[in-house]
Amino acid sequence: DLETGRPPRTSVGSVAMESQLCQCDKTAADCFARNQNTYNAKLQYYSNLKCHGTAPKC
């Protein structure tokens, strides 16, 4: 959970959930690796207050 810092609640021993989480993590890591050269550290703490328009869809 991003707000509390605690892991999301799942049923104990849920292999399907663990598999989905692993696949999601892998997909994100692959995306970050592919786009590493476009990362701009100056924008790391960019204020959301400066954002306008509709948010991009994931």
Secondary structure as a PSIPRED ss2 file (coil, helix, strand):
# PSIPRED VFORMAT (PSIPRED V4.0)

   1 D C   1.000  0.000  0.000
   2 L C   1.000  0.000  0.000
   3 E C   1.000  0.000  0.000
   4 T C   1.000  0.000  0.000
   5 G C   1.000  0.000  0.000
   6 R C   1.000  0.000  0.000
   7 P C   1.000  0.000  0.000
   8 P C   1.000  0.000  0.000
   9 R C   1.000  0.000  0.000
  10 T C   1.000  0.000  0.000
  11 S C   1.000  0.000  0.000
  12 V C   1.000  0.000  0.000
  13 G C   1.000  0.000  0.000
  14 S C   1.000  0.000  0.000
  15 V H   0.000  1.000  0.000
  16 A H   0.000  1.000  0.000
  17 M H   0.000  1.000  0.000
  18 E H   0.000  1.000  0.000
  19 S H   0.000  1.000  0.000
  20 Q H   0.000  1.000  0.000
  21 L H   0.000  1.000  0.000
  22 C H   0.000  1.000  0.000
  23 Q H   0.000  1.000  0.000
  24 C H   0.000  1.000  0.000
  25 D H   0.000  1.000  0.000
  26 K H   0.000  1.000  0.000
  27 T H   0.000  1.000  0.000
  28 A H   0.000  1.000  0.000
  29 A H   0.000  1.000  0.000
  30 D H   0.000  1.000  0.000
  31 C H   0.000  1.000  0.000
  32 F H   0.000  1.000  0.000
  33 A H   0.000  1.000  0.000
  34 R H   0.000  1.000  0.000
  35 N C   1.000  0.000  0.000
  36 Q H   0.000  1.000  0.000
  37 N H   0.000  1.000  0.000
  38 T H   0.000  1.000  0.000
  39 Y C   1.000  0.000  0.000
  40 N C   1.000  0.000  0.000
  41 A H   0.000  1.000  0.000
  42 K H   0.000  1.000  0.000
  43 L H   0.000  1.000  0.000
  44 Q C   1.000  0.000  0.000
  45 Y C   1.000  0.000  0.000
  46 Y C   1.000  0.000  0.000
  47 S C   1.000  0.000  0.000
  48 N H   0.000  1.000  0.000
  49 L H   0.000  1.000  0.000
  50 K H   0.000  1.000  0.000
  51 C C   1.000  0.000  0.000
  52 H C   1.000  0.000  0.000
  53 G C   1.000  0.000  0.000
  54 T C   1.000  0.000  0.000
  55 A C   1.000  0.000  0.000
  56 P C   1.000  0.000  0.000
  57 K C   1.000  0.000  0.000
  58 C C   1.000  0.000  0.000
